[in-house]
Amino acid sequence: MKGVLVIDAVVLALLSQCEFPAAGTAVDCALSGGPDSTALVILAAAAGCVVTAHHVDHQIREESATEAAQAEQIAAAINVEFVLHQVTVPPGPNLEARARAARFGCLPEGVMTGHTAEDQAETVLMRLVRGAGSEGLSAMTPDLRHPILRLRRADTVAVCAARAITPIVDSSNLSAEFTRNRVRSEVLPLLADVARRDVVPLISRTADILRDESIYLDAVASELDPTDAKALAAAPVVLARRALRIWLTHEGYPPDAATVERVLQVARGHHIACEIGRSQRVERHLQRLRVTSTTR
């Protein structure tokens, strides 16, 4: 009985930091079998959700079939439904990105993931070195899709230990081949050493601040007509850029920073058109911008 009380205390203390829906709500959880995703499933079940755990076997590593069986055992120990998905990800460049795309291509829409505060900090740093703006640096939002984003990895390990569940150790998480692994094992520890403090909460807080500011600026920018070249040229550049980014994304052409700058030059009259990718371009005609095909 004492063990049960300890388990309840650990889980209940962490649940207050999570974003789960009301008890009785059916939810889908991604379950790799690692400590983060295992803790996600444990906490979702403890919150009273009706949980279905989804495991994706990418068939990349020889041990993937064994890990799928282990994930099923973990789901059974937590007493939740289990669904196995098998995908084929051939070897080659950008393996991490292709595996992620394949994974989310077969998982249910709105699936919950076990991303933690460390994942948030890693995402911010990875996007920073790619030149992302405030929208990209706001990273993941603590919401129903990322319900344990406020937790630390030490918390997820504690949840698994409290339930006496041994999570899977994914050997690929130790490979220096993947950027995220190097950020996790090298960059974050170095930053913490330089700052002489734990930088994960600081980076996560920065993401929260940038997210709030990005939402506000998007709302202001939405009042600007992105097809009105004259209005764009006269607007503050931060709003013009955002208006163009929102417009092109809605048109089906999510732009990078360089594309936004090219379109802004067209709006200002420095060019009459520019390419935006996917055989499309933006043209200015009678002070109006429009997306046209370059193959016509």
HELIX and SHEET records of a PDB file:
HELIX    1   1 LYS A    2  LEU A   15  1                                  14    
HELIX    2   2 PRO A   35  ALA A   46  1                                  12    
HELIX    3   3 SER A   64  ILE A   78  1                                  15    
HELIX    4   4 LEU A   95  CYS A  106  1                                  12    
HELIX    5   5 ALA A  117  LEU A  128  1                                  12    
HELIX    6   6 SER A  134  LEU A  137  1                                   4    
HELIX    7   7 ARG A  153  ALA A  162  1                                  10    
HELIX    8   8 SER A  171  LEU A  174  5                                   4    
HELIX    9   9 THR A  179  ARG A  182  1                                   4    
HELIX   10  10 VAL A  183  VAL A  187  3                                   5    
HELIX   11  11 LEU A  188  ALA A  195  1                                   8    
HELIX   12  12 VAL A  200  ALA A  221  1                                  22    
HELIX   13  13 ALA A  229  ALA A  234  1                                   6    
HELIX   14  14 VAL A  237  HIS A  250  1                                  14    
HELIX   15  15 ALA A  257  ALA A  267  1                                  11    
SHEET    1   A 3 ALA A  26  ALA A  30  0                                        
SHEET    2   A 3 VAL A  50  ASP A  57  1                                        
SHEET    3   A 3 GLU A  81  GLN A  86  1                                        
SHEET    1   B 3 ALA A 273  GLY A 277  0                                        
SHEET    2   B 3 GLN A 280  HIS A 285 -1                                        
SHEET    3   B 3 ARG A 288  SER A 293 -1                                        
END                                                                             
